[in-house]
Amino acid sequence: MNIRSVTRVIALTFGLLLMAGQSHGGEKNFGDYQIHWSVFPSTMLTPEVAKANNLQRSKSIGVVNISIMTDNEHGQPQPVGGQVEGQVANDIQQVKFLAFRRIQEGDAVYFIAQYQYRPAELMTFNITARPTGHRQDLKVRFAHSLFND
C-alpha cells in the first residue's frame, strides 16, 4: 500500500469514525476560519493505517485530530495548512504536551497527536491553531472521555 492510499484510508477512517459515533467531534467558528476536531481510541485505526503512519494502537492511547478550515468562493469548507500545538490534562490536572504531526493528501490536511488515557477519564484539550498566513492564534478548549470496548 503506497502513502497516497494509506492517507486516503486515514481520511476515510476519520470520517467514518465521526459518522459511526465512535468518536467525539466538534468545531468552533472564528469568522474566516473554523477549527474542527475529533477524538477517538487508537484501536479504531486498522493495524495497516497505524503502521503506515507510525501511530501506536493501544487501549490506553487516544488520537486527537485537528483540521483548520475556511470557506472557498462557493461557500464550501476547505482545509488550509498551518500549525497546531496543544496540551491535554487529565481530571487531576496532570498536563501533557501534544506532539502534532501534519498529514496531507491532496487538498485534505490533518494534524494528529496521540495521548495516554485511562477509560472514562475526563481529558481536557487546549489547542492552538494558526492558519498559514494568519497572524492570530485560534484557540479551542474541549473535554472528552474515552471508553474501551
Secondary structure, 3 states (H helix, E strand, C coil): CCHHHHHHHHHHHHHHHHHHCCCEEEEEECCCEEEEEEEEEHHHCCHHHHHHCCCCCCCCEEEEEEEEEEECCCCCEEEECEEEEEEEECCCCCEEEECCEEEEECCEEEEEEEEECCCCCEEEEEEEEEECCCCCCEEEEEEEECCCC
